[in-house]
Amino acid sequence: MASDDCRISGTRALVIDSNPTSRSVLVAQLSEFGLKTIVQISRVRDAMSRLEFAEFEFVLCEHNFRDDTYSGQALLDDLRRAQLLPFSTVFIMVTGEASYEKVAEAAESALDGYLLKPYSSGTLYERLSQARHRKVHLRPIFEAIEAGDFEAAAQICMQRFKDRELYWLYAARIGAELLLRVGRHSEAQALFEAVIAAKTLPWARLGVARARLESGQTSKAVATLEGMISDDPAHADAYDVLGRAHFDSGNFTAALETYRVACELTPGSVARLQKHGMMAFYTGDRETATKALHRAVVLGLESKMFDLQSLVLLAFTHLQDGDGKSLARCHDQMQRALERQHDNPRVRRLARVVHTLEMLQRRQVGQALEAIRQQARDIRAPDFDFEAGCNLVALLSALASTSIDLDEAQSWIQTVGLRFCSTRGANELLSQSATAHPPYRDDLQGAHAQITKQAEQAMSISLGGDPRGAILALIGHGTTTLNGKLMDLASLALQRHEARIPDAAALHGQIEALRTRFGLATARASIGQDNLRPPGSISLRVSAPKPSAPAAAAPGPAVAEPLATAS
């Protein structure tokens, strides 16, 4: 296995250190090893920009930076969340802090190495070589992932764990991530628990909590997470997952507090600032929302990790505060983002929301009303998603709070509610989007009650001995409301009673045709993008799975991405 791939000579390195003396020493040592290219960066934020657009075989980063709350650990965490580190990159943290807590924190990030000062040239070379060797040894796993064969990749991982082969803990972690990705939550949980039995590790405990949360065992997940936090109050990823658990349960107040603590632990993390700010917005804490979202903009606006929904919510807070200058700045920032990503439908939709808010601020009422009507025309469009629904509700509520009457607004609120009020979390988030105009909250709660009633009536029909009638009722209601939950119930009922329904195949065709036509899916409440690395996981940037692989059954469309990452 010690092939040419394991060599470190002829490779490229990025050195990130604010101290010119230690930086020059490290560069000189790397030069002695025969590296081809060595790039030096003194500011950790500059390193983020460089890593977004260039790849290196090695990144050596100081942990602490003078006069900067953004640490090397925060940089690594954000890079992994945004999946910006390819599998081939070795990330080494360099620091003079020999405390156990810092070492443990780095290990939890699946770091390739942690180098304590002072160190010798020989120690540095050994660390780089070992990390490079591990990359090569795990290559078969990631080749399978890149080929879209998740089943083969998971089998390799589990076999290496079972046989205790070299790097078996790394393999187990990758395997568990694959199982979570494809929806095999119980198997992932079993693998995480096997790791704990073999060698208790915090990331495995966190994996158990994540598996429980994904499989709907929210209370058990919360219990596991609270136990972890009790053992280690500084485990930031545990707070991230706990915040998600509270969010899914509709306990937004607890979620806000959890995200607040996570931000305090990592004040330079753009991802956590955005979660905290967005959660504050939806719980009505405008002051906290403005502060957190503004800081996220300052720290990460130009980063690929920045979610433009943060800019939208920040614009809403500025409108509510009557801060026209700050709202205009949000508008300008969004327009620059739109110029860079004009072909992105989501960016265009978010830009329209901010533009409408600025028109309201400028008292351009007629133009604002026309812009809102244009956005409302998309309510039943296949690509009108849950985020778009929340933004439209917030926009209509902001309009109503200014005493501007729009006759169609209530019917639009009703349509959005019927389409997306599928779960407790989704209903709560939509309702919170209408905080500026409480009557709309009541309308959304009523829509949720209507969907629940339709589902219960259909189940009563089925229990009464007419499953086909129940399925037809659900299809009818689903066609009218575009509610994904109703279509899910119809599909489940059809699977359960297929043998008793002569035209089962035709009914299945109707359900799938509706899903295809309207993009029907059960709306899971979410704040911001969900396509970044889940907290506590490792990054697996993969291609679409093979159609024949069990992974193809994973919920949601597969997104083609570059080579897998588990740095």
C-alpha positions as CSV (number, residue, x, y, z in Angstrom):
1,M,0.0,0.0,0.0
2,A,3.0,2.3,0.4
3,S,2.8,3.3,-3.3
4,D,3.7,6.6,-5.0
5,D,0.3,7.8,-3.8
6,C,1.7,7.8,-0.2
7,R,4.6,10.1,-1.0
8,I,4.4,13.7,0.2
9,S,7.1,15.0,-2.1
10,G,5.7,16.9,-5.2
11,T,2.4,17.7,-3.4
12,R,0.8,21.1,-2.5
13,A,0.3,22.5,0.9
14,L,-1.5,25.5,2.5
15,V,0.0,26.9,5.7
16,I,-2.3,29.0,7.8
17,D,-0.7,30.8,10.7
18,S,-0.8,34.5,11.9
19,N,2.7,34.2,13.5
20,P,5.3,35.0,10.7
21,T,8.1,33.2,12.6
22,S,6.3,29.9,13.2
23,R,4.8,30.1,9.7
24,S,8.3,30.5,8.1
25,V,9.7,27.6,10.1
26,L,6.9,25.3,9.0
27,V,7.3,26.4,5.4
28,A,11.0,25.7,5.5
29,Q,10.4,22.2,6.9
30,L,7.8,21.4,4.2
31,S,10.3,22.6,1.6
32,E,12.8,20.1,2.9
33,F,10.3,17.3,2.3
34,G,10.1,18.2,-1.4
35,L,6.7,19.7,-1.6
36,K,6.0,21.2,-5.0
37,T,3.9,24.2,-3.9
38,I,3.5,25.9,-0.5
39,V,1.0,28.7,-0.1
40,Q,1.2,30.9,3.0
41,I,-1.9,32.6,4.6
42,S,-1.8,34.7,7.7
43,R,-5.5,35.3,8.2
44,V,-7.9,32.3,8.7
45,R,-10.7,34.1,6.9
46,D,-8.5,34.5,3.8
47,A,-7.8,30.8,4.0
48,M,-11.5,30.0,3.7
49,S,-11.6,31.9,0.4
50,R,-8.5,30.1,-0.9
51,L,-9.8,26.7,0.0
52,E,-13.1,27.4,-1.7
53,F,-11.4,27.7,-5.0
54,A,-8.2,25.6,-4.8
55,E,-7.3,22.1,-3.7
56,F,-4.3,21.1,-1.6
57,E,-2.9,17.7,-0.6
58,F,-2.1,19.2,2.9
59,V,-3.5,22.0,5.0
60,L,-1.6,22.9,8.1
61,C,-3.5,25.3,10.3
62,E,-2.8,27.0,13.6
63,H,-5.6,26.5,16.1
64,N,-5.6,30.0,17.6
65,F,-5.3,33.3,15.8
66,R,-4.5,36.6,17.5
67,D,-7.3,39.2,17.6
68,D,-9.7,36.8,15.9
69,T,-12.5,34.7,17.5
70,Y,-12.5,32.4,14.4
71,S,-10.2,29.5,15.2
72,G,-8.6,26.8,13.1
73,Q,-11.1,24.4,14.6
74,A,-14.0,26.6,13.5
75,L,-12.5,26.8,10.0
76,L,-12.3,23.0,9.8
77,D,-15.8,22.6,11.0
78,D,-17.3,25.1,8.5
79,L,-15.3,23.6,5.7
80,R,-16.7,20.2,6.5
81,R,-20.3,21.5,6.7
82,A,-19.9,23.1,3.3
83,Q,-18.1,19.9,2.0
84,L,-15.2,22.0,0.7
85,L,-12.4,19.5,1.7
86,P,-11.9,16.7,-0.8
87,F,-11.0,13.3,0.4
88,S,-7.4,13.7,-0.8
89,T,-6.7,16.6,1.5
90,V,-5.0,16.0,4.8
91,F,-5.9,18.6,7.4
92,I,-3.3,19.0,10.3
93,M,-4.0,21.3,13.3
94,V,-0.9,22.9,14.7
95,T,-1.0,24.4,18.2
96,G,0.8,24.9,21.5
97,E,-2.2,24.0,23.5
98,A,-1.7,20.5,24.9
99,S,-5.0,20.3,26.9
100,Y,-7.1,17.2,26.6
101,E,-10.2,19.2,25.6
102,K,-8.6,20.7,22.5
103,V,-7.2,17.4,21.5
104,A,-10.5,15.7,21.9
105,E,-12.3,18.4,20.0
106,A,-10.0,18.0,17.1
107,A,-10.4,14.2,17.1
108,E,-14.1,14.6,17.0
109,S,-13.9,16.4,13.7
110,A,-12.2,13.3,12.2
111,L,-9.0,15.4,12.0
112,D,-6.1,13.8,10.1
113,G,-3.6,15.0,12.7
114,Y,-3.0,17.2,15.7
115,L,0.6,18.6,16.0
116,L,1.6,20.0,19.4
117,K,4.4,22.7,19.6
118,P,7.3,22.3,19.9
119,Y,7.7,19.5,17.4
120,S,10.6,18.2,15.3
121,S,10.9,18.0,11.6
122,G,10.8,14.2,11.9
123,T,7.5,14.3,13.9
124,L,5.9,16.5,11.3
125,Y,7.0,14.2,8.5
126,E,5.7,11.2,10.3
127,R,2.3,12.8,10.9
128,L,2.0,13.8,7.2
129,S,3.0,10.4,6.0
130,Q,0.6,8.5,8.4
131,A,-2.3,10.7,7.3
132,R,-1.5,10.2,3.6
133,H,-1.2,6.4,4.1
134,R,-4.7,6.3,5.7
135,K,-6.1,8.1,2.7
136,V,-4.7,5.5,0.4
137,H,-5.8,2.6,2.6
138,L,-9.4,3.8,2.7
139,R,-9.5,4.5,-1.1
140,P,-11.5,1.3,-2.0
141,I,-14.4,2.6,0.1
142,F,-14.4,6.0,-1.5
143,E,-14.0,4.6,-5.0
144,A,-17.2,2.7,-4.4
145,I,-19.0,5.8,-3.1
146,E,-17.8,7.8,-6.0
147,A,-19.2,5.1,-8.3
148,G,-22.6,5.4,-6.6
149,D,-22.4,1.9,-5.1
150,F,-23.3,2.8,-1.6
151,E,-24.1,-0.9,-0.8
152,A,-20.6,-2.0,-1.7
153,A,-19.0,0.8,0.2
154,A,-21.0,0.1,3.3
155,Q,-20.2,-3.6,3.1
156,I,-16.5,-2.9,2.9
157,C,-16.7,-0.6,5.9
158,M,-18.6,-3.1,8.0
159,Q,-16.3,-6.0,7.0
160,R,-13.2,-3.9,8.0
161,F,-14.9,-3.0,11.3
162,K,-15.7,-6.7,11.9
163,D,-12.2,-7.9,11.1
164,R,-10.6,-5.0,13.0
165,E,-8.5,-4.2,9.9
166,L,-6.3,-1.1,9.8
167,Y,-8.3,2.1,10.4
168,W,-11.4,0.0,11.3
169,L,-12.9,2.9,13.4
170,Y,-12.7,5.2,10.4
171,A,-14.3,2.6,8.3
172,A,-17.1,2.1,10.8
173,R,-17.8,5.8,10.9
174,I,-18.0,6.0,7.2
175,G,-20.2,2.9,7.0
176,A,-22.6,4.3,9.6
177,E,-22.8,7.6,7.6
178,L,-23.7,5.7,4.5
179,L,-26.4,3.8,6.3
180,L,-27.9,7.0,7.6
181,R,-27.7,8.6,4.2
182,V,-29.8,5.9,2.6
183,G,-32.4,5.7,5.4
184,R,-31.3,2.5,7.1
185,H,-31.4,4.1,10.5
186,S,-31.7,1.0,12.6
187,E,-28.6,-0.6,11.0
188,A,-26.7,2.7,11.4
189,Q,-27.6,2.8,15.0
190,A,-26.5,-0.8,15.5
191,L,-23.1,0.0,14.0
192,F,-22.6,3.1,16.1
193,E,-23.5,1.1,19.2
194,A,-21.0,-1.6,18.2
195,V,-18.3,1.0,18.0
196,I,-19.3,2.2,21.5
197,A,-19.1,-1.4,22.8
198,A,-15.6,-1.8,21.2
199,K,-14.3,1.6,22.2
200,T,-16.5,4.3,23.7
201,L,-16.2,7.4,21.5
202,P,-18.3,10.6,21.6
203,W,-18.8,10.6,17.8
204,A,-20.4,7.1,18.0
205,R,-22.8,8.3,20.8
206,L,-23.7,11.2,18.7
207,G,-24.3,8.9,15.8
208,V,-26.8,6.9,17.9
209,A,-28.6,10.1,18.7
210,R,-28.7,11.1,15.0
211,A,-30.0,7.6,14.0
212,R,-32.7,7.8,16.6
213,L,-33.7,11.3,15.5
214,E,-33.9,10.3,11.8
215,S,-36.1,7.3,12.7
216,G,-38.5,9.3,14.7
217,Q,-37.3,8.3,18.2
218,T,-37.0,12.0,19.2
219,S,-37.3,11.6,23.0
220,K,-34.6,8.9,23.0
221,A,-32.4,11.0,20.9
222,V,-32.9,14.0,23.3
223,A,-32.0,11.8,26.2
224,T,-28.8,10.6,24.6
225,L,-27.8,14.1,23.6
226,E,-28.5,15.6,27.1
227,G,-26.4,12.8,28.6
228,M,-23.5,13.7,26.2
229,I,-23.8,17.4,27.1
230,S,-23.8,16.5,30.7
231,D,-20.5,14.6,30.2
232,D,-19.0,17.3,28.0
233,P,-20.7,20.7,28.1
234,A,-18.4,22.0,25.3
235,H,-19.4,19.4,22.7
236,A,-20.8,21.8,20.1
237,D,-22.0,19.2,17.6
238,A,-24.2,17.7,20.3
239,Y,-25.9,21.0,20.7
240,D,-26.5,21.2,17.0
241,V,-28.3,17.8,16.9
242,L,-30.2,18.6,20.1
243,G,-31.3,21.9,18.5
244,R,-32.6,19.9,15.5
245,A,-34.4,17.5,17.8
246,H,-36.2,20.4,19.6
247,F,-37.0,22.0,16.3
248,D,-38.5,18.8,14.9
249,S,-40.7,18.5,18.0
250,G,-42.0,22.1,17.5
251,N,-40.2,23.2,20.7
252,F,-38.8,26.4,19.2
253,T,-37.9,28.0,22.5
254,A,-35.7,25.1,23.5
255,A,-34.2,25.0,20.0
256,L,-33.3,28.7,20.2
257,E,-31.6,28.3,23.6
258,T,-29.6,25.3,22.3
259,Y,-28.4,27.1,19.2
260,R,-27.5,30.1,21.4
261,V,-25.2,27.9,23.5
262,A,-23.6,26.4,20.3
263,C,-22.9,29.9,19.1
264,E,-21.2,30.8,22.4
265,L,-19.0,27.8,22.1
266,T,-18.0,28.6,18.5
267,P,-18.5,32.4,18.0
268,G,-16.9,32.4,14.6
269,S,-19.0,29.7,13.1
270,V,-21.1,31.2,10.3
271,A,-23.3,28.0,10.1
272,R,-24.3,28.2,13.8
273,L,-24.8,31.9,13.7
274,Q,-27.3,31.5,10.9
275,K,-29.2,28.7,12.7
276,H,-29.3,30.9,15.8
277,G,-30.5,34.0,13.9
278,M,-33.1,32.1,11.9
279,M,-34.5,30.4,15.0
280,A,-34.6,33.8,16.8
281,F,-36.5,35.2,13.9
282,Y,-39.2,32.5,13.9
283,T,-39.6,32.7,17.7
284,G,-40.2,36.5,17.5
285,D,-36.9,37.6,19.1
286,R,-36.2,40.2,16.5
287,E,-33.3,41.8,18.4
288,T,-31.4,38.5,18.7
289,A,-32.2,37.6,15.1
290,T,-30.9,40.9,13.8
291,K,-27.7,40.7,15.8
292,A,-26.9,37.1,14.9
293,L,-27.9,37.4,11.2
294,H,-25.9,40.6,10.8
295,R,-22.8,39.0,12.3
296,A,-23.3,36.0,9.9
297,V,-23.4,38.4,7.0
298,V,-20.3,40.2,8.1
299,L,-18.3,36.9,8.6
300,G,-19.5,34.8,5.8
301,L,-21.4,36.7,3.0
302,E,-18.9,35.9,0.4
303,S,-18.5,32.3,1.5
304,K,-20.1,29.3,-0.1
305,M,-21.3,28.3,3.3
306,F,-23.5,31.4,3.6
307,D,-27.2,30.8,3.1
308,L,-29.0,33.7,1.4
309,Q,-32.1,32.9,3.4
310,S,-30.3,34.6,6.2
311,L,-30.2,37.8,4.1
312,V,-33.9,37.5,3.5
313,L,-34.8,37.2,7.2
314,L,-32.4,40.0,8.1
315,A,-34.3,42.2,5.5
316,F,-37.5,41.3,7.3
317,T,-36.2,42.5,10.6
318,H,-34.9,45.8,9.1
319,L,-38.4,46.4,7.6
320,Q,-40.0,45.8,11.0
321,D,-37.5,48.1,12.7
322,G,-38.0,50.8,10.0
323,D,-34.3,50.7,9.2
324,G,-34.4,51.7,5.5
325,K,-30.7,52.1,5.2
326,S,-29.9,48.6,6.5
327,L,-32.7,47.1,4.3
328,A,-31.2,48.8,1.3
329,R,-27.8,47.3,2.1
330,C,-29.4,43.8,2.3
331,H,-31.0,44.5,-1.1
332,D,-27.7,45.5,-2.7
333,Q,-26.0,42.4,-1.2
334,M,-28.8,40.2,-2.6
335,Q,-28.5,41.8,-6.0
336,R,-24.8,41.1,-6.1
337,A,-25.5,37.5,-5.2
338,L,-28.1,37.3,-7.9
339,E,-25.7,38.6,-10.5
340,R,-23.3,35.7,-9.6
341,Q,-26.1,33.1,-9.5
342,H,-28.7,34.4,-11.9
343,D,-29.4,30.9,-13.2
344,N,-30.3,29.6,-9.7
345,P,-34.1,29.5,-9.3
346,R,-33.8,29.6,-5.5
347,V,-31.6,32.7,-5.5
348,R,-34.0,34.4,-7.9
349,R,-36.9,33.7,-5.7
350,L,-35.1,34.9,-2.5
351,A,-34.0,38.1,-4.4
352,R,-37.7,38.8,-5.3
353,V,-38.7,38.7,-1.7
354,V,-36.0,41.2,-0.6
355,H,-36.8,43.4,-3.6
356,T,-40.5,43.5,-2.5
357,L,-39.5,44.3,1.1
358,E,-37.5,47.3,-0.1
359,M,-40.4,48.5,-2.2
360,L,-42.6,48.4,0.9
361,Q,-40.0,50.3,2.8
362,R,-39.9,53.0,0.1
363,R,-43.7,53.1,0.2
364,Q,-43.9,51.9,-3.4
365,V,-47.1,50.2,-2.5
366,G,-48.5,49.5,-6.0
367,Q,-45.3,48.0,-7.2
368,A,-44.9,45.9,-4.1
369,L,-48.5,44.5,-4.4
370,E,-47.8,43.5,-8.0
371,A,-44.6,41.8,-7.0
372,I,-46.4,39.9,-4.3
373,R,-49.1,38.8,-6.7
374,Q,-46.5,37.5,-9.1
375,Q,-44.9,35.5,-6.3
376,A,-48.3,34.1,-5.2
377,R,-49.0,32.8,-8.7
378,D,-46.3,30.1,-8.0
379,I,-48.1,28.7,-5.0
380,R,-49.1,25.5,-6.8
381,A,-46.0,25.2,-8.9
382,P,-43.9,22.0,-8.5
383,D,-40.8,24.0,-7.3
384,F,-42.7,26.1,-4.8
385,D,-41.2,24.6,-1.7
386,F,-41.6,24.9,2.0
387,E,-39.1,27.7,2.3
388,A,-40.9,29.7,-0.4
389,G,-44.2,29.1,1.5
390,C,-42.7,30.5,4.8
391,N,-41.3,33.5,3.0
392,L,-44.6,34.3,1.3
393,V,-46.5,34.0,4.6
394,A,-44.0,36.3,6.2
395,L,-44.3,38.8,3.3
396,L,-48.1,38.8,3.5
397,S,-47.9,39.2,7.2
398,A,-45.5,42.2,6.9
399,L,-47.9,43.7,4.4
400,A,-50.9,43.3,6.6
401,S,-49.1,44.8,9.6
402,T,-48.7,48.0,7.6
403,S,-52.5,48.2,7.3
404,I,-52.3,47.6,3.5
405,D,-55.3,45.5,2.4
406,L,-54.8,42.8,-0.2
407,D,-58.0,40.9,-0.9
408,E,-56.4,37.7,-2.1
409,A,-54.0,37.4,0.8
410,Q,-56.2,35.2,3.1
411,S,-56.9,32.7,0.3
412,W,-53.1,32.5,-0.4
413,I,-52.4,31.9,3.2
414,Q,-55.0,29.1,3.2
415,T,-53.5,27.5,0.1
416,V,-50.0,27.6,1.6
417,G,-51.2,26.1,4.8
418,L,-53.1,23.3,3.1
419,R,-50.1,22.4,1.0
420,F,-47.4,22.5,3.7
421,C,-49.0,22.0,7.2
422,S,-48.2,18.3,7.2
423,T,-46.2,17.9,10.4
424,R,-46.2,19.6,13.8
425,G,-42.8,21.2,13.1
426,A,-43.9,22.5,9.6
427,N,-47.2,23.8,11.0
428,E,-45.4,25.6,13.8
429,L,-42.8,27.2,11.6
430,L,-45.4,28.4,9.1
431,S,-47.4,29.8,11.9
432,Q,-44.4,31.6,13.4
433,S,-43.8,33.1,9.9
434,A,-47.1,35.0,10.4
435,T,-46.1,36.6,13.7
436,A,-46.5,40.1,12.3
437,H,-50.2,39.4,11.7
438,P,-51.8,37.0,14.2
439,P,-55.0,36.4,12.2
440,Y,-52.9,34.6,9.6
441,R,-51.6,32.3,12.3
442,D,-55.1,31.3,13.0
443,D,-55.7,30.5,9.3
444,L,-52.7,28.3,9.2
445,Q,-53.6,26.5,12.3
446,G,-57.0,25.9,10.7
447,A,-55.4,24.5,7.6
448,H,-53.4,22.1,9.7
449,A,-56.6,21.0,11.5
450,Q,-58.3,20.4,8.1
451,I,-55.5,18.2,6.8
452,T,-55.5,16.2,10.0
453,K,-59.3,15.8,9.7
454,Q,-59.1,14.6,6.1
455,A,-56.4,12.0,7.1
456,E,-58.5,10.8,10.0
457,Q,-61.7,10.5,7.9
458,A,-59.8,8.5,5.3
459,M,-58.4,6.1,7.9
460,S,-61.9,5.6,9.3
461,I,-63.1,4.6,5.8
462,S,-60.3,2.1,5.6
463,L,-61.0,0.7,9.0
464,G,-64.6,0.4,8.0
465,G,-63.6,-2.1,5.3
466,D,-63.2,0.1,2.3
467,P,-59.5,0.7,1.8
468,R,-60.0,1.6,-1.9
469,G,-62.5,4.3,-0.9
470,A,-60.0,5.6,1.6
471,I,-57.2,5.8,-1.0
472,L,-59.5,7.5,-3.5
473,A,-60.5,10.1,-0.8
474,L,-56.8,10.7,0.0
475,I,-55.9,11.1,-3.7
476,G,-58.8,13.5,-4.1
477,H,-57.8,15.6,-1.1
478,G,-54.2,15.5,-2.2
479,T,-55.0,16.7,-5.6
480,T,-56.9,19.7,-4.2
481,T,-54.5,20.6,-1.4
482,L,-51.1,19.4,-2.9
483,N,-50.4,18.1,0.6
484,G,-47.6,15.5,0.5
485,K,-48.7,13.9,3.8
486,L,-52.0,12.9,2.3
487,M,-50.3,11.3,-0.7
488,D,-47.9,9.4,1.6
489,L,-50.9,8.0,3.5
490,A,-52.5,7.0,0.2
491,S,-49.3,5.2,-0.9
492,L,-49.0,3.4,2.5
493,A,-52.6,2.3,2.5
494,L,-52.2,1.0,-1.1
495,Q,-49.1,-1.0,-0.1
496,R,-50.9,-2.5,2.9
497,H,-54.1,-3.5,1.0
498,E,-52.8,-4.0,-2.5
499,A,-53.9,-7.7,-2.7
500,R,-57.6,-6.6,-2.0
501,I,-57.7,-3.8,-4.6
502,P,-58.1,-5.0,-8.3
503,D,-56.9,-1.7,-9.8
504,A,-54.0,-1.2,-7.4
505,A,-51.6,-0.6,-10.3
506,A,-53.7,2.2,-11.7
507,L,-54.1,3.8,-8.3
508,H,-50.3,3.7,-7.8
509,G,-49.9,5.3,-11.2
510,Q,-52.2,8.1,-10.2
511,I,-50.3,8.8,-7.0
512,E,-46.9,8.8,-8.7
513,A,-48.3,11.0,-11.5
514,L,-49.4,13.6,-8.9
515,R,-46.0,13.4,-7.2
516,T,-44.3,14.0,-10.5
517,R,-46.6,16.8,-11.6
518,F,-46.6,18.8,-8.4
519,G,-43.4,17.7,-6.7
520,L,-45.4,16.4,-3.8
521,A,-43.3,15.5,-0.7
522,T,-44.1,15.7,3.0
523,A,-42.7,19.1,4.0
524,R,-40.2,18.6,6.8
525,A,-39.8,21.9,8.6
526,S,-36.4,23.4,8.1
527,I,-34.6,26.7,8.6
528,G,-32.1,27.4,5.8
529,Q,-30.5,24.9,3.5
530,D,-30.4,21.2,4.5
531,N,-27.8,20.2,2.0
532,L,-24.8,20.8,4.2
533,R,-23.0,18.3,6.4
534,P,-25.3,17.2,9.3
535,P,-23.8,18.1,12.7
536,G,-21.7,15.3,14.1
537,S,-21.2,13.6,10.8
538,I,-18.3,13.4,8.4
539,S,-18.7,14.7,4.9
540,L,-19.5,12.2,2.2
541,R,-19.6,14.1,-1.1
542,V,-20.8,11.5,-3.5
543,S,-22.2,10.9,-7.0
544,A,-25.7,9.6,-7.5
545,P,-26.2,6.0,-6.4
546,K,-26.5,3.2,-8.9
547,P,-30.1,2.4,-9.6
548,S,-29.6,-1.2,-8.6
549,A,-28.1,-0.4,-5.2
550,P,-30.4,-0.3,-2.1
551,A,-29.3,3.3,-1.6
552,A,-31.5,4.2,-4.5
553,A,-34.4,3.8,-2.2
554,A,-33.2,6.7,-0.1
555,P,-35.8,9.4,0.3
556,G,-35.4,12.5,-1.8
557,P,-33.5,13.0,-5.1
558,A,-29.9,12.0,-5.3
559,V,-27.6,15.0,-5.9
560,A,-24.5,14.5,-8.0
561,E,-21.5,15.8,-6.1
562,P,-17.7,15.4,-6.3
563,L,-15.5,12.7,-4.7
564,A,-16.3,11.6,-1.2
565,T,-14.7,13.4,1.8
566,A,-13.8,11.9,5.1
567,S,-10.7,14.0,6.0
